[in-house]
Amino acid sequence: MDTKQEIIALLHAFPGQEEGNLEQLDEVAAAAVSLRQDGELDAALFSVFERYPDEDGYGVYWSILHGLEARGDYESGLLASVRRKPSVFAATMLNRLCNTGHDTCCGVATLDLLIEISRSADASEETKRTAAGFVELH
């Protein structure tokens, strides 16, 4: 990947796990998280989760999650993603924050965000179930 804008364009163009090139997505995601934190890049990464909230990219979406966590400083992007379109992976990331002792995400209680997702009219049924399951664990 040459430029940030090319990476963003490729992330936004990804057509989902059934139609998309998952190997390319994995490479693009790795390139994105290798760069310094950037709100526009993070929004493009989270957009994959938002557009395909119940998919896992046959494991590739986990690469996005792990890449964001390894790079750090993704919480504002996570909160914005939850507010735009909740997804299974956003709920999973919030749960992982809870599990590592982070009670808040950008000043909002992580547990409250999980409850919000579990009740959201914008969330898929799978996303709601996933978030509700995490709420029960805490």
Secondary structure in CASP SS format (residue, H / E / C, confidence):
PFRMAT SS
TARGET T0000
AUTHOR 0000-0000-0000
METHOD secondary structure of the structure
MODEL  1
M C 1.00
D C 1.00
T C 1.00
K H 1.00
Q H 1.00
E H 1.00
I H 1.00
I H 1.00
A H 1.00
L H 1.00
L H 1.00
H H 1.00
A H 1.00
F C 1.00
P C 1.00
G C 1.00
Q C 1.00
E C 1.00
E C 1.00
G C 1.00
N C 1.00
L H 1.00
E H 1.00
Q H 1.00
L H 1.00
D H 1.00
E H 1.00
V H 1.00
A H 1.00
A H 1.00
A H 1.00
A H 1.00
V H 1.00
S H 1.00
L C 1.00
R C 1.00
Q C 1.00
D C 1.00
G H 1.00
E H 1.00
L H 1.00
D H 1.00
A H 1.00
A H 1.00
L H 1.00
F H 1.00
S H 1.00
V H 1.00
F H 1.00
E H 1.00
R H 1.00
Y C 1.00
P C 1.00
D C 1.00
E C 1.00
D C 1.00
G H 1.00
Y H 1.00
G H 1.00
V H 1.00
Y H 1.00
W H 1.00
S H 1.00
I H 1.00
L H 1.00
H H 1.00
G H 1.00
L H 1.00
E H 1.00
A H 1.00
R H 1.00
G C 1.00
D C 1.00
Y C 1.00
E H 1.00
S H 1.00
G H 1.00
L H 1.00
L H 1.00
A H 1.00
S H 1.00
V H 1.00
R H 1.00
R H 1.00
K C 1.00
P C 1.00
S C 1.00
V H 1.00
F H 1.00
A H 1.00
A H 1.00
T H 1.00
M H 1.00
L H 1.00
N H 1.00
R H 1.00
L H 1.00
C H 1.00
N H 1.00
T C 1.00
G C 1.00
H C 1.00
D C 1.00
T E 1.00
C E 1.00
C C 1.00
G C 1.00
V E 1.00
A E 1.00
T H 1.00
L H 1.00
D H 1.00
L H 1.00
L H 1.00
I H 1.00
E H 1.00
I H 1.00
S H 1.00
R H 1.00
S C 1.00
A C 1.00
D C 1.00
A C 1.00
S C 1.00
E H 1.00
E H 1.00
T H 1.00
K H 1.00
R H 1.00
T H 1.00
A H 1.00
A H 1.00
G H 1.00
F H 1.00
V H 1.00
E H 1.00
L H 1.00
H C 1.00
END
